[in-house]
Amino acid sequence: MRDDLTVNHGSVAIVTAPGTSVSPLPVGSALPKFEVVAGLVTTGRHRTAVVVIYRPASQPVTEQFFDNLTVLAVVRVPLYVMGDFNIRADRDVYYADQLRLLFDAFGLQVGSSGLTHHLGGVFDLVASFVDVALSVVSVDCSDHSLLRWPVVSDQPATPSVTVRTRSLRRLDVDTFRSPIASSNLCRASCWPLDVDDAATLYDETVGRILDDILPTRVVVRRPRPSDPWFDAECRAAKRLTRQLERAYRAASRRASEIAGSASCSGTASSPSASSESARQAWLSQRRACRRLRDQK
């Protein structure tokens, strides 16, 4: 292995900045005739698939090269395909047009740029789901130039929503019961005859008491749009998983109370079979829900 940069061609990689997560996409094994690496890149709310390709110039351009690229059709998120194709888009008209037609079939547009090699020629391409404005930057460590472009999100920005809310889980029932018992809601002689007036009395009384013992707080929320693959089947599986988790936690609390009572009375107790059964049902459903998510 050489330690200098006199020979620095070949191999592909995806390098990202801190705060960006990358998970591999299994398309490399399906593309045997060239070097490729693919990953799902997530930055904040923006998620896109990135495929980097290097086709060695020592290999002739064949129809199989284009056939292998059709595996990219399985990617269902916004896609960027880039790399050194070693097909001169400015001179090899036949192969360049064939490559553009293939990308067009995937709904991808090839960005236009200037010469990408220091000896001339356009060898490096970027195809994406939107038309990108490429800029060519010369770098010293390679005979190929650096291509840069602004990333365009496929999802419109979701406006934030400011709401006032109160955490009802923190409500002490005994503290709430006392002012309710002394209010007009518990005095039949103070009840209005009109149903609308009665509803207003209820709302105002309960609201005033809650404001005293559990004030509201301002929360800024940014609604997150659902993923396109998260359908009714996924929602039902997630709902069932949460139901079984709540059932397990309730059974666990009951088992703890029984164990505590048995300890105080000095009698021996065995682990609750119902609690363990609820736990196994929850874990089994959680695994099934994860498998369904991966499948989707």
N, C-alpha and C positions, 0 to 999 in steps of 0.2 A: 504494500500500500504506500502511495506517495504522500508526503507531508506538505508538498507545495501545491500551487494552483496551476501548474503547467498543463495538467490534464484534469479537467473538472466537469466532464460531460456525463450524462446518464443519471438515472435514478430520479424519483419524484418524491415530493413531501408536501404536507400541508402544515404551515407554521402560522400560529395565531398569536394575537396580543393577549396579555392578562385580562381576565374577565370574560373571555370567550371560551365556550365549551365545544368540544368536537367529539362526536361518536362515530365509529367506523360504519361505512355502508358496504355490504358484501357484494361488490360488483367486480372486484379485481380478479377473482378466480374465473369469472365468465369472460374475461378479455385477455386471452393468452398470447396474442400476437404483438403486444406492446406493453410498456410499463404504465401502470395506472394506480392511483390511490384516490379513494373517495371517502367523504365524510359528511356528516350532518352538522353544520356549524350553527350555533345558537349564540346570539348576542342580545340580551334583553328580550324583547318581544319579537325580534326578527330572527327567523330561522330559514336556512336555505341549504341545499345540497351543493357541494363543491366536488368536481371531478377534475383531477389534474392528470394529463396524458403526456407521455413522451414516446413518439414513434421513431425508432432509430433510423437514421438516414441510410444505414448499410442495408436495410431491408427494402425490397421493391414494394411499391404501392400495389396492393391486390384487392380484389373484390371482397375477400374474406375480412380485410381490415374494416370495411364499411359494414359488413354483416355483423361483426363483433360489436360494433358501436350500437346496434339496435337494442342491446340489453339495457341501455339508458332509459328506454321507454317505461320501465317499471318504477322509476322515481316519480313520486306524486307530489313533491314539494317544489317550490321555486328552485331552479337548477342553473348552475354556472358550470360550463365545460370549458376548460382552458388548457393550454400547454403548447409544447413544441411538436407540431404534427409533421414537420419536415415535408410539407406540401407547400410549394410556393404559390400562395394565393394570387400573386401578381404575374405569374408566368405559366404554371401548370393549370391551364384553364379547365381541362376536362375533369381532373381530380378535384380541383377547387370547387367547381360547380356541383359535382357529385356530393361533396362534403356539405355544401350549403343546402342542397336539397334535402339531405338527410336531417340536418338540424332543423330545417323548416318543417319537416314532418313531425318533429317533437315539439313544435311551437317555440323554437329557439331562434334568436336573431344573432347573426355574427357581427360583432362590432367592427367598425372600420378604423384602421390605424395607418400610420406611416410605416416605413421600413423598420423591421424589428431585428435585423442582423447587421453587424457593423461592416460586413462586406456587401450589403444590399440584399433585398428580398424580404418578403413577408412570410415567415415560417411559423410565427406564434399567433394563435387565434384565441378569442374569447367569445363564446356563444352563451347567451342567457335568455331568460324569459322576457326581458325587456331590452330595448335598444340602448346600449351603453355607449357613452362617449369616452373613448380610449385616449390616453395620452402616453407617449413613448418617452421613457427616461433612460438615458445611457448610463450603464454601470461599468465599473472597472474590472470586476471579478468575473465577467462573462462576456462572450462574444455576442450574446443575445441581450436585447434591451429589456428593461422592466416596463410592464404594462400596468397602468393605473386607471381606475375608473371609480366614480361614486356609486355606492351601493343604494339601490332603490328597494324600499320595502314593498312587499306584495300586499300588505294589509294597511288600510287607512288608519291613521292615528285615532285612537279612541279617546274622546274628550273625557276629562276627569269630572266626577260628580261629587259635590259637597253635600253631605247629609248630616243630620243630627240624630244621634242614636244613644241608647242607654243599655248597659249590660245587665239584662234581667237575671242572668245567672248569679249575680252578686246581690240580688234582692233578698233581704232577710224577711221571711214571711211573718214572723211575730212582730217585727217593727212595722210592717205594712198593715197588719191586721188591726192594731190598736187605733190609729187615726180613722180607719174605715169604719170601725164600730161606733165611733163618736161622731161621725158625719151624718149628714141628712140622708145618705143612702140607706142607713139603717133605721130611719124614722119614717114610718108609713104615712104619718100625718103631713110630711113635707114633700111627698111625691106629687109631681104635677099630673094633671089628668091627661094632658096632651102627650102622645107618645114621642113626638119630636122634642118637646121640652124635657121629658124624662131622659131621653138619650143625651141631650146637652148637659143635664145635671150630672149624669154618670161620667161623661167625658171630662168635664171641667173638674169634678171632685177628684177623680182618680189621677188626672194629670197634675193637679196641684200637689197632691200628696206625694206622688212620685218625684216631682221636681224638688221637694224638700228633702226626701231621704235618698234619692238616687238621681242626681242631676244628669242631664244629657250632655254629651260631648260632641264636638264637631269632628267629623272624619271625612277625609278626601279619598275617594275611591276611583280607581280606573278600571272599568269593566273589561274583563279579558274575553275576547271572542272565542267561542268553542272551536276546537280543531275540526276540520271537515270530516275526518274519519270517526269522530266521536258521535255515534248514532244512538238510536233508541236501545239497541242491544247492549251497548256499553253503559248507558245510563241505568238500565235495569240491573246489570251485573254490579255496578258500583253501589246502587241503592241496597241490593241484597247483602253486599259485603258489610256495609255500615250497620244494617239491621242485625246481622249476626255478631258484629263486634259489640254493639250495645247489649245484646242478649248475653254474651259471654261476660261482660263487665258486671252486669246485674247479678248473674249467677255467682261470680267471684265474690261480690260484696255479701251476698246471702251466706255463702260458705264461710266467709271470714266472721260474720256475726254469729253463726252457729258454733264455730270453733272458739270464739271468745266466750260465749255462754258456757260451753263445755269446760273451758279452762277455769272459769270462776267457780263452777260447781264441783270441780275436781274429777270429772268423768273424762274418759278417753274419747277422742273423736278421730274419725278417719277422713281423708281428703274427699271432698264432694265429687261424686261421680258425674253429677249433672254439670258441674262447673268444667270438668275436664272434657266432657262430651261437647259442651258449647264452645270450648276453646278449639277443639279439633275441627268442628264444623266451620268456625270462622277462618282458621288458617287454610283449610281446604278451599273455601270459596275465594279467599284472597289470592291464592296461587292461580285458581282458574281465571280470576279477573285479570291478573297480570298476563297470563297467556293470551287471553282475548285481546288485551291492549297491544301486545307485541304483534299478534296476527293482523290487527287492523292497521 
